[in-house]
């Protein structure tokens, strides 16, 4: 896109502002530093609003904001072929907004003060109201406002929801059906070792009718069992962080799968992540693989021990027999089915937990 140096932009450059340009690889989210070249997101987020002051912002790719955006003494531009989606309101004060791509605002747009300029040949859809007080508008592209359009310039005339459906059915479908229907927008999902545990974290950019999340776990990436469920936030446009701890993780490579369920029972399954859990450095079982019994050398003290199978299910104590000799804890495993098990050893003296893999022949 070719951009001239208007008075407002030149003043900003004169005061040392620099352009913050979004990355173009895929859909990204405004408040996240990795969405922007240089790793710094424009503006500051407070109370559901991103305040952008004395900044030059270039949208290159597809950027989404789940928050309101207030721009003051700033210049925001959308390059041709690129998109800015705002799930809240857009307020412009003494700023310039140049749209040569696609701008979708699911709230209201307020363009105020005589030195605010909105221009461009791109498409604009506002599902709320467009309010223009003293600002200058030089749109040359198609614009659609579902609500009122007080002070909107002519030409071009502002269309509404019905004319959008007629003139641009693809964009209409995206705004009214595809995009709004997304129940949860997942920002990240990660798993990492945390001592003897595995800590799982995930974040959402927005949620709609989200009842709960389900975390499943697998030893081989094929068969999964439910680890836990976590209540969702219902409906929110704010970024929400979640965390859960797997206190009895598998040893070695394991797989975690996250899914989300709406109030109506509709479930969305997200990508699978993996984590590698090292065997405990404190104890080594022997013999391993084991046929009849497996032993662990321990310091004298008081211990509890149990086994879980590859699905995380506790092995009934009736199938095991344990005994403690001088510096040795022994489990009888002859009644177990062949397979891989995880032994969980709890030292009541120092409160530490030790885990390791046992292979039953």
Secondary structure, 3 states (H helix, E strand, C coil): CCCCCCHHHHHHHHCCCCEEEECCCCEEECCCHHHECCCCCCCEEECCEEEEECCEEEECCEEEECCEEEEECCEEEECCCCEEEECCCEEEECCEEEECCEEEECCCEEEECCCCEEEECCEEEECCCEEECCCEEEECCCEEECCCCCCCCCCCCCECHHHHHHHCHHHHHHHHHHHCCCCEEEEEEEEEEECCEEEEEEEEEEEEEEEEEEEEEECCCCCEEEEEEEEEEEEECCCEEEEEEECCCCCEEEEEEEEEEECCCCEEEEEEEEEEECCCCCCCCECCCECCEEEEECCCCCEEEEEECCCCCECCHHHCEEEEECCEEEEECCCCCCEEEEEEEEECCCCCEEEEEEEEC
